[in-house]
Amino acid sequence: MGSQEVIDWQGKNVTVAGLGVSGIPAAKVLHGLGAVVTVVNDGDDERSRAQAAELEALGVTVRLGDGATLPEGTELIVTAPGWKPDKPLFAAAAEAGVPVWGDVELAWRLRGPDAAPWLAVTGTNGKTTTVQMLASILEAAGLRTAAVGNIGVSLLDAVLGEETYDVLAVELSSYQLHWAPSLRAHSAAVLNLAPDHLDWHGSMEAYAADKGRIYEGNRVACVYNVADKATEDLVREADVEEGCRAVGFTLGTPGPSQLGVVEGILVDRAFVENRHKNAQELAEVSDVNPPAPHNIANALAAAALARAFGVPAQAVRDGLRAFRPDAHRIAHVADVDQVAYIDDSKATNTHAAEASLAAYESIVWIAGGLAKGATFDELVAKSAKRLRGVVLIGADRALIGEALARHAPEVPVVDLDRTDTGAMLAAVREAARLAGPGDTVLLAPACASMDMFANYNKRGDAFAEAVRELGAASA
């Protein structure tokens, strides 16, 4: 990892940008280290004022409603990952020669000399699942670990807490990577790349470049998706340590230096003796929960990172068997009248919805919500042959409706012109009417939820509740 630069925080003027989930812990940690901390925040509402009062009681200065001005004397900015790079605050920092770190960079710099190495995961979709699978595999190998980053334990807590770890499974977003210039993982994976958050990054190229930062300085393996050439291109461009290898994962038969699938078995041809001739069986496809194609890809990526860390094959199998997916990720809610009802409310973009739709043969699709600038032609064209019917909900449903008219004109579409909370029950009833025995009613909205629901969890809960009502009515 190279030696850590030791920073004397005593009296150092640090500005923390944003009061959110990363800003408040960062401010507290820096204050505790002796830094002079000023928090700046765009918002000035009741919640912000309550958070500000808590920090001010500790001796932290908070400026609400003024996130644009660089406080005088600032020597470092620590920003919340969501703050866009084009904000005036960062332009002022660049002009003054003030470095900008994210919470991940701060955690990385605060690690002790004997800190646990990081196995890092990014990608447009599947990050959380892959990191949780990885942590499960590492635990099965008897290693002290935690799933951290965007999930589970906060990175700062993992780095500074009492608990000691052998290795950390770290989920990183493109935002976090943008603000983490000195991060150097043991091994890392980019699962896939699809247009997302382009309003934040400014272009697909900038988004890809930020994702690719995860490979910088890797020591053992850069794990990429054979089916997604853009991920392999990022490996080629990365500046890694001598001896670090490119390791691919594929749903097909693996070549040397790849993990893949042969006759229902997950196999490793990367971390074995004489990989040109030999393969190591890791697990069966049936050990992956659920065994949908994109989830098998997640399992292979997790296995590759674990194997890069020296984990034995049996721990891969045991870890995958022990893993339980989060709620609202291709969760089977119930079967009603020989129709399966699946909640994938977490499919908040087209890429995630495409993976979800690919997992079933005959689908009545419930879709719609906030499109966040997405287009739906490619998704609908790829999935058209699987669609038995579609029920559209939410603010931007017309965009999906137009794509259906262009690419799947024969598929019956119900357009629910309502955004009240009872709309989900109506959507499920309409879907049940369109579905026949053996079909799957799939909530994979391809859109964000905030037009109708607080978050995707609440949207999934509403779907599950509506399915239960349907089941009770048909019992």
N, C-alpha and C positions, 0 to 999 in steps of 0.2 A: 504494500500500500504506500510505501515511501514514508518518510518521517512527517509527522504533523507539525505545521507551523504553530507555535504556541503564541496565543494572543493575550496580551494584558488588557483585560476589559475594564479595569479600574479607572473610572472617570472618562471612559471613551463615550463620545456623543453618538448615540445610535437612534435613528428614526425608524419606527415600525409603521409600515403602511397597511392599514386595514385592521378592524377590530374583530375579524371573524374567528373561525375555529383555529386557525394557525397563528393569528396575530396576538391574541391574548396570552397563550402560553409562551410565545416568543418574548413578549414584553416582560412577563414575569421572570423568565429564565435569565434574560439579559440584565434586568434590574438586580436579581439575586447575585449575579457575577460582578456587580459593582459598576455597571455601565450607567450613564446618564441617559434615560430613555424618554423619548417623545413619541407618542402615537398620533398619527394623523388619519383622519377618516372622512370620507366624502359625506356619509349620512349623518344626520343629527336628529334622530327620532328617539322615542321613549326607550327602546331597547338599547340603543347606542349610549344614551345618557346613563342608564343603569350600569352598563359595562364600564363606562368611563369612570363612574364614581368608585367602583371596586378597585380599579387600577390606581386612581388618584389617592386612595386611602393608603396605598403602599408607597406612594412617593413618585409615581410615574406621571409625567405631564401628558394630557390628552387634548388634542385640537379637533373638535367636531366640525363637520361642514367645511373643512379646508384640507382637502387631500391633494391640492395642486402645488402648494408652495413648499419649497425646501426650507426646513427650519435652519436658522443660522447656526453655523458651527458643526453641522452634521458631518460625521466621518464615515458613516456606513448606513445604508438603508437595508432593512430586512422587510421584504414585501410578502403580503398574502399572494398565493399563486394565481388567484383570479384577476389581479390587476393587470390591465393590458400594457404591453411594452410601449405603446405610443402615448401614455399619459404624460402630461406636462411635468409632473414631479420627476420622472425619469430623464426627461430632456434636461431639466435643471441639474440633476445629479451628474449626467454625462458632461455637461459644460463645466461643472465644478470639480470633475475628476473623482467623484464619490462612487465607490463600488455599490452594486445592488445585488443582494443575495435573496434567495427564497428560504422558506423554512427548512427545506431539504438540505440546502447548502449550509445553513446554520448548524443543523444536526450533524452533518458530515464533519464540519470544522470542530465541533465540540466533542467528538469521539476521543476516548482515551487512547493511549499508545497500544493497549492490548485489546482494542475493540473488536467485536465480532465482524467478520466480513459480510458484505451484502450480496445477495442474489436478487437481481432487480428485474422487474417485468413492466413493460409498457405495451401499448397497442390501442387501436381505436375501440376494440371490444374484447371481452374475455379476461381483462386484467385481474379483477377481483377473484374470479373463480380460479384462475391459474395460480395466483399467489396463495390462496387458501389450500388448493391441492398440494402445492409445493410445501407449505408448512406442515400439512398432514403427513407427507412422505418423510420429511426431515424428522418429525416427531417419531414416526414408526422406526426410524434408524437410531432412535435413542438420543437424538441431539436436542439441546435446549434451544428453542427457536420461538419466534412470534411472527405473525402476519402483520406488517406495519405499513405506514405510508398513508394512502387514502383510506385505509381500513384499519380496524382493530386498534392496537396500541398506537398512540401518536409517536412519531419518530423521535421527537425530543425526549419523551418519557423513556423510550427504549434505549436511547443513548445515555441518558443521565440518571435513569432510575437505579434502584437497589439491585434489581434482577440482573444476573449476568447471562449472556447468551453465547452459544457456539457459532451461530450464524443467523442472519435475519432474512426473511422473505419480504421483499420491499416492492410495493405497488407504486408506480410513479406515473403521473399524468404528463402530458406535453407541456403544460404550464409549469409544473414543478421542475422539469428538466431544463426549461428555458432559463430558469434562475438558479441553476446548480452547476456553475462552470467547473468546479474542481472535483466533483463526484467521480470516483473510480471504483466500479463494482468488481467483485471477484469474477462473476459471470453475469450475463444479462440476455434478455430475450425481447425482441419486438414481435408481437403476435401477428399483427396485420396492420395495414394502413388504408384508411378510407377517408374521404373528405369529412372533417368534423372540426368544429371550433375555428373555422376559417375566418370568422369575424374577429377572433382574438389574434390569430397569427398573421393575418393579412394575405396569405397565399398558401397553396398546397405545398410549395417548395419549402417555405419557412416552417410549416407544420412538420413536414417530414424531417427536416434538419434538426428540429428540437427533439423529436422522437429518437433520432440517430445518436444524439449525445449520450444516450444510455450505454453505448458500446465503447465510448472513449476510455482508454486505459484498462480495458478488461484484461484479466490475467490468464484465465483458463479457456473460456468458451463464449463466443458470440452466437446465440441461438436465433435462427431465422426461420421463416415459413417458406417452404419450397414452393407452395402454391401462390405466393405473393412476392413477385420478383423485387418489388420496391424494398422489402425488408432485407433481401440479400444485397441489394445495391448499397444500403446503409452500412452493412458490414464491410464491404469493400472500401468504403470511404473512411472508415474509422481508423484512428491511430491507436493501436493496441500494444500491449506488452509482448515482447519476444516470446514466441511459443504458443500464444493464444490461438485457438482454432475456431473456424467457422463450422457450426453444427446445424444441419437442417432438420426440420420435422415435416413429415408428409403423411397423408392418409393412405398413400400407396405403398408399394414395396420400397424399402429404403435402400439407397446406395451406400457406399462407404462414407463414413462421417455423417450419417443421418440416423434418425429414429423414425420408425414407420409402422405399418400394419401388414402382417402376413397371415392370411387365413384366420382372422379373428384374434390374432395375438399381437400385442404391442411389443416390438423388438428394437433392440439397440445395436447399431453397427458403427457407433462412434466411440464409445468408451469400453472397448473390448480389445484383447490382444489380437493382432492380425485381422484388422477390420475388413480387409479385402476379401477374406474367406469366411470369417466367423460372424455370428449374430447371437445376442443374448436375449432370451425371452424375459420380458419384464412383468407382463400382466395380460389378462384377457380383456377384450373389448367390453365384455359383460361386467368387469370390475369397475368400469367408469359409470358414474351416476350423474345425469342420465346419459345413455350411450348415443346421443345425437352427434352427427359428424363434427360440428364445431367444438363440441365438448371433448371429443376424442383428441382433437388438435390441441386443446388446452392441456389435456392430460399428458400428451407427448412433450409439449413445451416444458411443463413442470418437471416431468421425468428427466428431460435433458439437463435442466439446471441442477437437479438433485444429483444426477450421475456426474456432472462436472465437479461437484463438491465431494465426490467419492462415495456416494451412498450405494449400498448393495442392492441388487435387483429385487430381492425379496421385500425390502422396505418400500420400494416403488409400488409393488402389488398391495401390500398391507395398508399403505397410506392412501391409495386410491379407493380401496374398499371401505376405509374408515371415513372418507370424506362425505360430508352432507352439503349439498348446494344451498345457497341462500334462498329465502322466500322470493317469489316473483321472478325466478329464472327458470323458465320451462318447467314450472311446477304443475304436476297433475292434480287438479282440484277434485274431480269426480267423473264418473261415467253416468250419464242419464240417458235412458232409452237407447243404449248401444252407441252413444256418441261420447267421445272423450272431450273434456273441457280442460284446456291448458292455459295457465297464467304465465305469460312472459312479459309482464308490464315493464320489466327492466329494459326491454328492447325499445329504447328511446330514440334511436336513429335508424336510418335505412339499412346500414350494414348489419346491425344486430338483428333487425327484422328479417333480413334476407337469410341469415343463418338459421333463424327459427323456422321460417317457412320451408326451408330445405329439409327439415327433419321429419316432415309428414307428407303423406301421399295425396290425401283428399281433404281440403281445408275450407271451413267457413271462417273467414278472417275478420276480426274486429280491429279496426285501425283508425288513426286520426288523433289530433291534439294540436300541439304547437310545433310547426315544422322547422323552426330555427334556420330558415333559409335553404332547407333541403329540397331536392327534386326527386320525383318518385318513378320516372319512366323506366329506368334500368331495373329497379326493384320489381315493378309490376311485370315487365317483359320477361324477367327470369323466372318469376313465380306463377305466371298466368296459367300454365297447364295444371297446376295443383289446386287451383281455386274452384270450389264448388259454389261459393257465394261470398259477398262482402257486406259488412255492416260498417258504415262510416259515422264517426262521432267527432266532436271537438271543433275548435276554431278554424283549423286549416284543412278540414276534410275535403274541401272542393279540389285542392291540389291533387289529392290521391284519386278522387273521382274522375278528374280529367285524364290522368295517366291510365286509369282503368278503361275509360272510353276509347283511348288510343290503342291500347295493347291487349285488352281483354274484353272486347265489346259484348261478347256472348255471355259473360258472367253476370248473374243477377246482383244488383247493388241496392241496398237499402240506405238512404241518406237520412240520418236522424238529425233533424234541425233543432237540436237542443243541447244546452251545456249545463243543465242543472244536475244535481247529484243523482236524481232518479233515472238519468239517461242510461246508466250502465245496466240497470235491470231491463229497460226497454231493449237495449242492444242485445243482451243475452237471449231474451225471448225471441227477437227477430232472427238471431243466429240459429236458435233451436228449430225455428220454422223452416229455415233453408237447409238444415243438415239432415242427412239420412244415416241409417245404421252403418257403422264403420268409419264415419267421418270424424274429423277433429275440429272442434271450435277453438280457435287460437286467438287469444288476446296478445298481439305483438304490434303495438300501435305505430312503430316507426317514427314516433313524435314524442316530445316532452309532454308532461301531464298538467303543467301549472295553469292551463286555461280552465280546467274543471276541478282539479284535485290539488291538495297541498304538495304531493310528490308521487312518484311512481308506486311507492308502497301502498298509499291510500287508494290509488287507482286499482291495483291488484286486489286489495282487500274488498273493494266494491264489487269487482268481478266475481270473486270467490263467494261473497255473500249472495249475489244474484244467482249464481249456479246452485247454491244450497236451496234457495227459495224455489227454483225451478224443479229441483229434485224432490222437494217436499210436496210440490203441487202434483207431480206425476206419480208419486208413490201410491 
